Amino acid sequence: MHEFDTRSAFSVSEEERVQQYERLWDEPGFAKWLSNFYDVMMPGPANEHYAEFFRNKIRERVKDPVVAEMLTPKDHMFGSKRLPCESGYYEVYNRDNVLLVDVKNAPIQRITENGIQTADAHYDLDVIIYATGYDAVTGSLSRMHIQGAGGRTLKDKFAEGPRTFMGISSVDFPNLFTINAASVGNFVRAAEPLVDWITECVAYVRDNGYQRIQPTQQSENEWTQHMIEGGQNILRTQADSWFVGANIPGKARFLLTAPDTAPVMRAKRAEIASNGYKGFSLE
């Protein structure tokens, strides 16, 4: 698990700051993203300072300066999109059999019989692999016809953004628990603890003679407001990405992953359970 450094990037000397950056650079996973100085993950000078450190690392690893600049993000702040947890990714662009094309400057015009035509040139290809993204988080639920107690579908309810309590369940959809569907933290780290929590919840409902469980309207409203307010102060909402559904035309812009850390989410769920599943209506 990662925890932010509670110090500001500018509360230490330049030497100590760079030492921290270098240490995190050598660590695996999301360390450089989620274990940095706390203000690196906020809009402002600390974020830009670390972003330039990251850009220089790319420039060191990619031999062609033109290609290096193409690989250096300039349209969003560091951390507002998921960074590549890679091993040797940037070095791939040093190979003679790899060509990087900037389709923002030279957009794709059409797929041809033998390859791809951009505004600048035609590229002969044997295979085209589409990596166009997907409807993250809520897309799988929207494709299923899940109808609630009042006849409304979950797709309709989530049309303006997912309304849930803790990302676990939603009013008018009793006994429906969603895992990594919306408003939870990092999915890989959330999945197993969430499954355990739901399993214990179902056992509690059964053992105490209840038939139905769903959030109260108040708890759903409060959690939805927490998602809205929490999203105003984090980088994930500052860029057009799947974090807010911006990659899907027509999808409402809404923070899809909780602004809280995994330990905080686990603590909140534990408190709910220890208080007889406070925030839920049991019948």
C-alpha positions as CSV (number, residue, x, y, z in Angstrom):
1,M,0.0,0.0,0.0
2,H,1.1,3.5,-0.7
3,E,0.7,6.6,1.5
4,F,1.4,10.2,0.5
5,D,4.4,11.9,2.2
6,T,2.7,14.5,4.5
7,R,5.5,17.0,3.7
8,S,5.3,19.7,1.0
9,A,7.7,19.3,-1.9
10,F,9.1,22.7,-1.1
11,S,9.4,22.2,2.6
12,V,12.7,20.4,2.0
13,S,15.9,21.3,0.2
14,E,16.3,20.9,-3.5
15,E,18.8,18.1,-2.8
16,E,16.5,16.2,-0.5
17,R,13.6,16.7,-2.9
18,V,15.5,15.2,-5.9
19,Q,16.7,12.3,-3.7
20,Q,13.0,11.5,-2.9
21,Y,12.1,11.7,-6.6
22,E,15.0,9.4,-7.5
23,R,14.1,6.9,-4.8
24,L,10.5,6.8,-5.9
25,W,11.5,6.5,-9.6
26,D,13.4,3.2,-8.7
27,E,10.4,1.8,-6.8
28,P,7.8,-0.4,-8.6
29,G,4.1,0.1,-9.1
30,F,2.4,3.4,-8.2
31,A,5.1,4.6,-5.8
32,K,6.1,7.7,-7.8
33,W,2.4,8.5,-8.2
34,L,1.0,7.7,-4.7
35,S,3.9,7.9,-2.3
36,N,5.2,11.4,-3.3
37,F,5.0,14.7,-1.5
38,Y,1.3,15.4,-0.9
39,D,1.3,18.6,-3.0
40,V,2.7,16.8,-6.1
41,M,-0.8,15.4,-6.5
42,M,-2.4,18.8,-6.4
43,P,-2.5,21.5,-9.1
44,G,0.4,23.9,-8.6
45,P,4.2,24.3,-8.7
46,A,5.0,21.1,-6.9
47,N,3.2,19.1,-9.5
48,E,5.0,20.9,-12.3
49,H,8.3,20.5,-10.6
50,Y,7.9,16.7,-10.5
51,A,6.4,16.6,-14.0
52,E,9.6,18.2,-15.3
53,F,11.7,15.6,-13.4
54,F,9.6,12.9,-15.1
55,R,10.0,14.5,-18.6
56,N,13.7,14.6,-18.1
57,K,13.7,10.9,-17.3
58,I,11.9,10.3,-20.6
59,R,14.5,12.4,-22.4
60,E,17.3,10.4,-20.9
61,R,15.8,7.1,-22.0
62,V,14.7,8.0,-25.5
63,K,17.6,8.8,-27.9
64,D,15.7,10.8,-30.5
65,P,14.8,14.1,-29.0
66,V,11.8,14.6,-31.3
67,V,10.4,11.2,-30.3
68,A,11.1,12.0,-26.7
69,E,9.0,15.2,-26.9
70,M,6.2,13.2,-28.6
71,L,6.2,10.9,-25.6
72,T,6.1,13.8,-23.1
73,P,2.6,14.7,-22.0
74,K,1.8,18.4,-22.3
75,D,-2.0,18.5,-22.3
76,H,-2.5,17.4,-18.7
77,M,-0.8,17.6,-15.3
78,F,1.2,14.7,-13.9
79,G,-1.0,12.3,-12.1
80,S,-4.3,13.4,-13.7
81,K,-4.0,10.3,-15.9
82,R,-2.7,6.9,-14.9
83,L,1.0,6.8,-15.5
84,P,2.6,3.7,-17.1
85,C,3.9,1.2,-14.6
86,E,6.4,0.0,-17.2
87,S,9.7,-1.8,-17.6
88,G,11.5,-0.9,-20.8
89,Y,8.5,0.9,-22.4
90,Y,10.3,4.0,-23.4
91,E,13.4,2.1,-24.7
92,V,11.1,0.4,-27.2
93,Y,11.1,3.7,-29.2
94,N,14.9,3.4,-29.7
95,R,14.4,0.3,-31.8
96,D,14.9,0.5,-35.6
97,N,11.6,-1.4,-36.2
98,V,9.5,1.0,-34.2
99,L,8.0,4.2,-35.5
100,L,5.9,6.6,-33.4
101,V,3.3,8.7,-35.3
102,D,1.6,11.7,-33.6
103,V,-2.0,11.4,-34.7
104,K,-2.9,14.6,-32.9
105,N,-0.8,16.6,-35.4
106,A,-1.5,14.3,-38.3
107,P,-4.9,12.8,-37.7
108,I,-6.0,9.4,-39.1
109,Q,-8.1,10.0,-42.2
110,R,-9.1,6.4,-43.0
111,I,-8.2,2.7,-42.9
112,T,-7.1,1.5,-46.3
113,E,-6.7,-1.9,-47.8
114,N,-3.0,-2.0,-46.9
115,G,-2.8,0.1,-43.8
116,I,-3.6,3.6,-42.4
117,Q,-3.7,6.9,-44.1
118,T,-3.0,10.0,-41.9
119,A,-3.0,13.6,-42.9
120,D,0.7,13.3,-43.7
121,A,1.4,9.9,-45.0
122,H,0.3,6.3,-45.6
123,Y,1.6,3.5,-43.4
124,D,1.6,0.0,-44.8
125,L,0.6,-2.5,-42.1
126,D,0.1,-6.2,-41.7
127,V,-2.0,-6.0,-38.5
128,I,-4.0,-3.2,-36.9
129,I,-4.6,-3.5,-33.1
130,Y,-7.3,-1.2,-31.9
131,A,-6.7,0.4,-28.5
132,T,-9.5,2.9,-28.5
133,G,-10.5,2.5,-24.8
134,Y,-13.7,1.3,-23.2
135,D,-16.6,2.4,-21.1
136,A,-14.8,2.0,-17.7
137,V,-16.3,1.3,-14.3
138,T,-20.1,1.7,-15.1
139,G,-20.1,0.4,-18.7
140,S,-20.5,-3.2,-17.8
141,L,-23.5,-2.4,-15.6
142,S,-25.1,-0.2,-18.2
143,R,-25.0,-3.0,-20.8
144,M,-27.0,-5.3,-18.5
145,H,-30.7,-4.8,-18.0
146,I,-30.8,-4.4,-14.2
147,Q,-34.2,-3.3,-13.1
148,G,-34.8,-2.0,-9.6
149,A,-37.8,-2.4,-7.2
150,G,-39.5,0.6,-8.7
151,G,-39.0,-0.5,-12.3
152,R,-36.2,1.9,-13.0
153,T,-33.1,0.5,-14.6
154,L,-29.6,1.0,-13.1
155,K,-28.5,2.4,-16.4
156,D,-31.1,5.2,-16.1
157,K,-30.2,5.9,-12.5
158,F,-26.5,6.2,-13.4
159,A,-27.2,8.4,-16.4
160,E,-26.0,11.6,-14.7
161,G,-23.3,9.7,-12.7
162,P,-23.3,6.7,-10.4
163,R,-25.4,7.3,-7.2
164,T,-24.3,4.7,-4.6
165,F,-23.4,4.3,-1.0
166,M,-19.7,3.6,-0.7
167,G,-19.8,2.2,-4.3
168,I,-21.4,-0.9,-2.8
169,S,-25.1,-0.6,-3.5
170,S,-27.8,1.8,-4.6
171,V,-31.3,2.8,-3.4
172,D,-34.2,0.9,-5.0
173,F,-31.8,-2.0,-5.9
174,P,-32.1,-4.2,-2.8
175,N,-29.7,-7.1,-2.3
176,L,-27.6,-5.9,-5.3
177,F,-24.0,-5.5,-4.4
178,T,-21.5,-4.2,-6.9
179,I,-17.8,-5.0,-6.8
180,N,-15.5,-2.4,-8.4
181,A,-18.4,-0.9,-10.3
182,A,-18.3,2.7,-9.2
183,S,-17.1,5.0,-6.4
184,V,-14.5,2.6,-4.9
185,G,-10.8,3.0,-4.7
186,N,-8.1,1.3,-6.7
187,F,-9.9,-1.7,-8.1
188,V,-7.1,-4.3,-7.7
189,R,-6.6,-3.4,-4.1
190,A,-10.4,-2.9,-3.4
191,A,-11.7,-6.2,-4.9
192,E,-10.7,-8.8,-2.3
193,P,-11.5,-6.7,0.8
194,L,-14.8,-5.6,-0.8
195,V,-15.8,-9.3,-1.5
196,D,-15.0,-10.2,2.1
197,W,-17.1,-7.3,3.4
198,I,-20.0,-8.2,1.2
199,T,-19.8,-11.9,2.3
200,E,-19.9,-10.8,5.9
201,C,-22.8,-8.5,5.2
202,V,-24.8,-11.2,3.5
203,A,-24.2,-13.5,6.5
204,Y,-25.3,-10.8,8.9
205,V,-28.5,-10.2,6.9
206,R,-29.3,-14.0,6.8
207,D,-28.3,-14.7,10.5
208,N,-30.5,-11.8,11.8
209,G,-33.6,-12.9,9.8
210,Y,-33.6,-10.0,7.3
211,Q,-34.7,-10.5,3.7
212,R,-33.6,-7.2,2.1
213,I,-30.8,-4.7,2.4
214,Q,-30.3,-1.4,0.6
215,P,-28.8,2.0,1.4
216,T,-30.9,4.7,3.0
217,Q,-31.6,7.7,0.8
218,Q,-29.6,9.9,3.2
219,S,-26.5,7.7,3.1
220,E,-26.6,7.6,-0.7
221,N,-27.0,11.3,-1.0
222,E,-24.2,12.0,1.4
223,W,-21.8,9.6,-0.3
224,T,-22.7,11.0,-3.8
225,Q,-22.0,14.5,-2.4
226,H,-18.7,13.3,-1.0
227,M,-17.7,12.0,-4.5
228,I,-18.6,15.4,-6.0
229,E,-16.8,17.5,-3.4
230,G,-13.8,15.2,-3.2
231,G,-13.4,15.3,-6.9
232,Q,-13.0,19.0,-6.9
233,N,-9.6,18.9,-5.2
234,I,-7.9,16.0,-7.0
235,L,-6.0,15.7,-10.2
236,R,-8.1,12.9,-11.6
237,T,-10.9,15.3,-12.4
238,Q,-8.6,17.8,-14.1
239,A,-8.0,15.9,-17.4
240,D,-10.3,14.3,-20.0
241,S,-9.9,10.6,-19.2
242,W,-11.8,7.5,-18.3
243,F,-11.5,8.6,-14.6
244,V,-14.4,10.9,-15.3
245,G,-16.0,9.2,-18.3
246,A,-14.6,11.7,-20.8
247,N,-13.5,9.0,-23.2
248,I,-17.2,8.1,-23.9
249,P,-19.2,10.6,-26.0
250,G,-22.3,11.7,-24.2
251,K,-21.4,10.1,-20.9
252,A,-21.9,12.4,-17.9
253,R,-18.7,13.8,-16.4
254,F,-18.4,12.3,-12.9
255,L,-15.6,11.0,-10.8
256,L,-15.8,7.2,-11.1
257,T,-13.3,6.2,-8.5
258,A,-13.3,7.3,-4.9
259,P,-11.1,10.2,-3.8
260,D,-10.2,8.2,-0.7
261,T,-7.2,5.9,-0.2
262,A,-7.6,2.1,0.1
263,P,-6.9,2.1,3.9
264,V,-9.5,4.9,4.4
265,M,-12.1,3.0,2.4
266,R,-11.5,-0.2,4.4
267,A,-11.8,1.7,7.6
268,K,-15.1,3.3,6.6
269,R,-16.5,-0.1,5.6
270,A,-15.4,-1.6,8.9
271,E,-17.1,1.2,10.8
272,I,-20.3,0.7,8.9
273,A,-20.3,-3.1,9.7
274,S,-19.4,-2.6,13.4
275,N,-22.4,-0.4,13.8
276,G,-24.9,-2.9,12.5
277,Y,-24.5,-1.7,8.9
278,K,-25.3,1.8,9.6
279,G,-26.4,3.7,6.5
280,F,-28.4,0.7,5.3
281,S,-32.1,-0.2,5.6
282,L,-32.7,-3.8,6.6
283,E,-36.1,-5.4,6.3
